[in-house]
Amino acid sequence: MGASVDGRPYTINLKATPEAPAPVPLGRPSKESRGKGGFRKRPWSGLGLVLTLVLLVFAAYGGVTMLLAQLKQQPKAVTGTTVAHTSSEPVHESRVHAFIAETGCTRNFFLAWTTAAESFSLRYRRTIESTLMFHPTACLIVYSPTLPHDHFQRFWDLGYNIIVERPNVPYLLDNTPAEVWYRNIEEWKKGPYFFSHITEIIRLASLYKYGGVYLDTDVIVMRDLSGLRNCLGTELAGSRGEAKILNGAVLAFDKGSPFIWEGMVEFNTTYRIDSWGWNGPELVTRVAGRFPRGPELRILPTIAFYPIHWAKVKRYFTLENMEDQHRVWQRMEAGTYLFHYWNKVTVQLIPEKGSLMYKVLNNYCLFCDETGKDG
């Protein structure tokens, strides 16, 4: 399908195709060996060596013939971040499956970027940097119709596992409740919030198929998220601390999560073409309202992801009331997993040096000596 950003056309593929420890900064990983898909593999362990010996014995009795026959049926690949597609599978399936499987990543992170590549500035790059700072062996998949595939080559060259992927919506929604919604895609494309809505369903479907963490690009990770499972955060709490409004800017769920499944059912059955929030933040609030708390769903307090409400966040880009900013900063250092800084209302703001936002941007980074117009 076609659309434009700042007058430039771009596309999203809408057609079918054949809890956690205290923050401890971790060192950058060294370059590791690459698998057949061009992706880095985890180092050999003792168990891996044993398995190798077993395979050698198996090969001596003719097993190698069977193994080679199986490999011939798998998609081939070339070195680097580009996988050559030679099978009847959708390219998306081949790339993402190979990326996650071959790298042996400790956690999957999904992000989405649908605006122009030139607008991916320092502020958004800090989302990538802060995520990798605490999760150097994670897989990062950035869904984007605009970013070039080598946009994060600098990170790749340093040993991090990150790819840019064109979202193949039909594959992602296949065998999910949202598959029914997709049948009317030509009608939905006419809506004013279509690109926001398609991003919402992409995040749900990705988590259901692969499991991991979805992050909006206007967040800064402040500690290890490895212990977070099947949870989302409270955006606004009541007078007794109870969750009133939840938000889907950060979602951490297992593969095959029943909560995420219910989210896709809700998206399909109650979709409103003319409402931005109904199919986004309000959706997870509705589903969580009828979903039992327990191992499949945890609701975290506001301090976890949304320590500053969107209606108050602008002041923390300035040097106003530094005593209050210091108190908030101390609370965040003690209990915040990541900071969602509400880009929808702060995109035009430049954080003043010494402000809380400036601290966040320049404390959780890999290339902290680099600055930009928005950081």
C-alpha positions in Angstrom: 0.0 0.0 0.0 1.2 3.5 -0.6 1.4 6.6 1.6 3.8 9.5 2.1 5.9 11.0 4.7 7.0 14.6 4.2 6.0 14.2 0.6 8.0 11.0 0.0 6.2 7.7 -0.7 6.8 4.6 1.3 5.0 1.3 1.8 4.1 -1.3 4.3 3.7 -4.8 2.9 -0.1 -5.5 3.1 -0.1 -8.1 0.4 0.2 -11.8 1.1 3.6 -13.3 0.0 4.8 -17.0 -0.8 10.6 -9.1 37.7 14.3 -7.6 37.5 17.7 -7.0 39.2 19.1 -3.5 39.9 20.6 -1.9 36.8 24.2 -3.1 36.0 25.7 -1.7 32.8 27.1 -4.6 30.8 30.1 -4.5 28.6 29.8 -4.5 24.8 29.9 -7.9 23.3 32.8 -9.0 21.1 32.1 -10.1 17.5 31.0 -13.7 17.4 30.9 -16.3 14.7 28.0 -16.1 12.3 25.5 -18.7 11.4 24.4 -19.8 8.0 21.9 -16.9 7.9 24.7 -14.4 8.4 23.7 -13.9 12.0 25.9 -14.2 15.0 25.6 -17.4 17.0 26.1 -17.9 20.8 29.6 -19.3 21.7 29.9 -23.1 22.1 29.2 -24.4 25.5 30.3 -27.7 27.0 26.9 -29.2 26.1 27.4 -27.9 22.6 30.7 -29.9 22.3 29.0 -33.1 23.5 26.3 -32.6 20.9 28.9 -32.1 18.3 30.5 -35.5 19.1 27.1 -37.2 19.0 26.5 -35.7 15.6 29.8 -37.0 14.3 28.9 -40.5 15.4 25.5 -40.1 13.8 27.2 -39.0 10.6 29.4 -42.1 10.6 26.3 -44.2 10.3 24.9 -42.3 7.3 23.0 -39.6 9.2 24.9 -36.9 7.4 23.0 -37.7 4.3 19.7 -37.1 6.0 21.0 -33.9 7.6 22.2 -32.5 4.2 18.8 -33.3 2.7 17.1 -31.3 5.4 19.5 -28.3 5.0 18.8 -28.2 1.3 15.1 -27.5 2.1 16.0 -24.5 4.3 16.4 -21.0 2.9 19.9 -20.1 1.9 21.6 -16.9 3.2 24.6 -14.7 2.7 26.9 -13.0 5.2 25.7 -9.8 6.7 22.3 -8.5 7.6 20.6 -9.5 4.3 19.2 -13.1 4.0 18.7 -14.4 0.5 15.3 -15.9 0.1 15.1 -19.1 -1.9 12.1 -21.0 -0.5 8.4 -20.6 -0.8 8.2 -19.0 2.7 7.5 -15.3 3.0 10.7 -13.3 3.2 9.7 -11.9 6.6 9.3 -15.4 8.1 12.7 -16.5 6.8 14.6 -13.4 8.0 13.0 -13.0 11.5 13.0 -16.7 12.2 16.6 -17.1 11.1 17.7 -14.0 13.0 16.1 -15.1 16.3 17.0 -18.8 16.0 20.6 -18.5 14.8 21.8 -15.8 17.2 20.5 -17.6 20.3 19.4 -14.2 21.7 18.6 -14.0 25.4 15.6 -11.7 24.7 13.6 -10.4 21.8 12.9 -6.7 21.5 10.5 -5.3 18.9 10.2 -1.6 17.8 8.4 0.1 15.0 9.3 3.2 13.0 6.9 4.4 10.3 8.0 8.0 9.6 10.8 9.3 7.4 14.3 7.8 8.0 15.8 11.3 8.3 13.7 12.0 11.3 15.3 9.1 13.3 17.4 11.5 15.4 19.7 11.1 18.4 16.7 11.0 20.8 15.3 7.8 19.1 18.7 6.3 18.7 19.0 6.5 22.5 16.1 4.0 22.7 18.3 1.5 20.8 21.4 2.4 22.8 19.8 2.1 26.2 18.2 -1.2 25.3 21.5 -2.7 24.2 23.3 -1.2 27.2 21.4 -3.5 29.5 20.8 -6.4 27.0 23.9 -6.7 24.8 23.0 -10.3 23.8 19.4 -9.5 22.9 17.8 -9.5 19.4 16.3 -6.2 18.3 13.9 -6.2 15.4 12.9 -2.8 14.1 9.9 -2.9 11.8 10.1 0.0 9.4 9.0 0.8 5.8 11.4 3.7 5.7 14.7 2.9 7.4 17.3 1.3 5.2 18.3 -2.3 6.1 21.8 -1.1 7.1 20.6 1.8 9.2 22.0 0.2 12.4 25.2 -1.2 10.7 27.3 0.6 13.3 25.7 -1.4 16.1 26.0 -4.6 14.1 29.7 -4.0 13.5 30.2 -3.7 17.2 28.7 -7.1 17.8 25.1 -6.3 18.6 22.2 -8.2 17.0 19.8 -5.7 15.3 18.0 -5.8 12.0 15.5 -3.5 10.2 12.6 -5.5 8.8 9.8 -4.5 6.4 6.6 -5.5 8.2 4.9 -8.4 6.4 1.5 -7.8 7.9 -0.3 -10.8 6.3 2.3 -13.2 7.7 2.2 -11.7 11.1 -1.6 -11.8 11.3 -1.9 -15.3 9.9 -3.7 -17.7 12.2 -4.5 -14.9 14.7 -7.8 -13.3 15.5 -6.7 -10.1 13.7 -6.6 -12.1 10.4 -10.3 -11.5 10.2 -9.7 -7.7 10.6 -7.2 -7.8 7.8 -9.8 -8.9 5.3 -11.2 -5.4 5.3 -7.8 -3.7 5.0 -8.7 -1.7 1.9 -11.5 0.0 3.9 -9.3 0.5 7.0 -6.6 2.2 4.9 -9.0 5.1 4.4 -9.0 5.9 8.1 -7.2 8.9 9.5 -5.2 6.8 12.1 -4.5 3.8 9.9 -0.7 3.9 10.4 -1.1 4.2 14.1 -3.5 1.3 14.2 -1.4 -1.0 12.0 1.5 -0.4 14.4 -0.7 -1.4 17.3 -1.6 -4.8 15.7 1.9 -5.4 14.5 3.1 -5.2 18.1 0.5 -7.6 19.4 1.1 -10.1 16.6 4.9 -10.0 17.0 4.7 -10.7 20.7 2.2 -13.5 20.1 4.3 -15.2 17.5 7.8 -14.7 19.0 7.5 -13.5 22.6 9.6 -10.7 24.1 9.3 -7.0 24.7 7.7 -4.3 22.5 9.0 -0.8 23.0 7.7 2.5 21.5 10.6 4.6 20.2 10.1 7.3 22.7 11.4 5.4 25.7 14.8 5.2 27.5 15.6 1.9 29.2 17.0 2.5 32.7 17.6 -1.1 33.9 17.7 -4.7 33.0 14.2 -5.9 31.8 15.1 -9.6 31.6 12.9 -10.4 34.6 9.8 -8.9 33.2 7.3 -11.3 31.8 3.6 -11.0 30.9 3.2 -7.5 32.2 2.3 -3.9 31.2 2.4 -0.6 33.0 -0.1 1.8 34.6 -0.2 5.2 33.0 -2.6 6.7 35.5 -3.4 5.5 39.0 -6.4 6.2 41.3 -6.2 7.9 44.7 -5.5 4.5 46.3 -2.8 3.5 43.7 -5.1 1.3 41.7 -4.6 1.2 38.0 -7.1 3.3 36.1 -5.5 3.7 32.7 -3.0 1.3 31.2 -0.7 1.9 28.3 0.7 -0.4 25.5 3.9 1.6 24.8 5.8 -1.1 26.6 4.6 -4.7 26.5 6.5 -7.8 27.8 4.8 -11.1 27.1 5.6 -14.7 26.4 5.1 -16.3 23.0 1.5 -17.5 22.7 0.4 -15.3 25.5 -3.4 -15.7 26.1 -3.6 -12.0 27.1 -2.1 -10.9 23.8 -4.5 -13.2 22.0 -7.4 -11.6 23.8 -6.0 -8.2 22.8 -6.2 -9.2 19.1 -9.7 -10.5 19.6 -10.7 -7.1 21.0 -8.9 -5.3 18.2 -10.8 -7.3 15.6 -14.3 -7.2 17.2 -14.4 -3.6 18.4 -12.3 -1.8 15.8 -13.1 1.9 15.3 -11.6 3.4 12.2 -12.0 7.0 13.4 -10.6 6.6 17.0 -6.9 6.8 17.7 -7.0 5.8 21.4 -9.7 3.2 21.3 -7.6 0.7 19.3 -4.4 1.6 21.3 -4.0 2.6 25.0 -7.7 2.1 25.7 -7.6 -1.4 24.2 -5.1 -2.9 26.7 -7.1 -1.2 29.5 -10.3 -2.8 28.4 -8.8 -6.3 28.0 -6.9 -6.1 31.3 -10.1 -5.1 33.0 -11.7 -8.5 32.4 -8.5 -10.6 32.4 -7.5 -12.4 35.6 -4.3 -11.2 37.4 -1.7 -13.9 37.8 1.2 -15.5 35.9 -0.3 -14.5 32.5 -0.8 -10.9 33.4 0.9 -8.5 35.9 0.1 -4.8 36.1 3.1 -2.7 37.1 2.7 0.7 39.0 3.2 4.0 37.3 6.8 4.3 38.5 7.8 1.3 36.3 7.3 2.8 32.8 5.4 6.1 33.2 6.9 7.9 36.2 5.9 11.3 34.8 2.4 11.8 33.3 2.2 13.3 29.8 0.4 16.4 31.1 3.4 17.2 33.3 6.4 16.0 31.3 7.3 19.3 29.5 8.6 20.9 32.7 11.2 18.2 33.0 12.8 19.3 29.7 13.6 22.7 31.4 15.5 23.8 34.5 12.3 24.8 36.4 11.9 23.6 40.0 15.1 21.6 40.1 14.4 20.5 43.7 11.3 18.6 42.4 13.3 17.3 39.4 15.9 15.9 41.8 13.3 14.1 43.9 11.7 12.6 40.8 15.1 11.5 39.5 15.9 9.7 42.7 12.6 7.9 42.6 13.2 6.9 39.0 16.7 5.6 39.7 15.2 3.5 42.5 12.2 2.0 40.8 11.9 2.9 37.1 12.5 0.2 34.4 12.3 2.7 31.6 11.1 6.3 31.0 8.4 7.0 28.4 8.8 10.7 27.6 5.7 11.1 25.6 7.0 12.2 22.2 3.5 13.2 21.0 3.7 16.2 23.3 7.5 16.7 23.6 8.7 16.3 20.0 9.4 20.0 19.6 11.2 20.4 22.9 15.0 20.4 23.3 16.1 19.3 26.8 18.1 21.9 28.7 21.5 20.7 30.0 21.0 19.6 33.6 17.3 18.9 33.2 15.8 15.5 34.1 15.3 14.6 30.4 18.9 15.6 29.6 20.1 13.3 32.3 18.0 10.4 31.1 19.2 10.8 27.5 22.9 11.1 28.5 23.2 8.5 31.3 21.8 5.4 29.5 23.7 5.3 26.2 26.5 3.7 24.3 27.8 6.7 22.5 27.3 9.2 25.3 29.8 11.7 23.9 27.7 12.3 20.8 25.0 15.0 20.8 22.2 16.1 18.5 19.7 18.9 18.1 17.1 17.0 20.2 19.5 15.5 22.8 
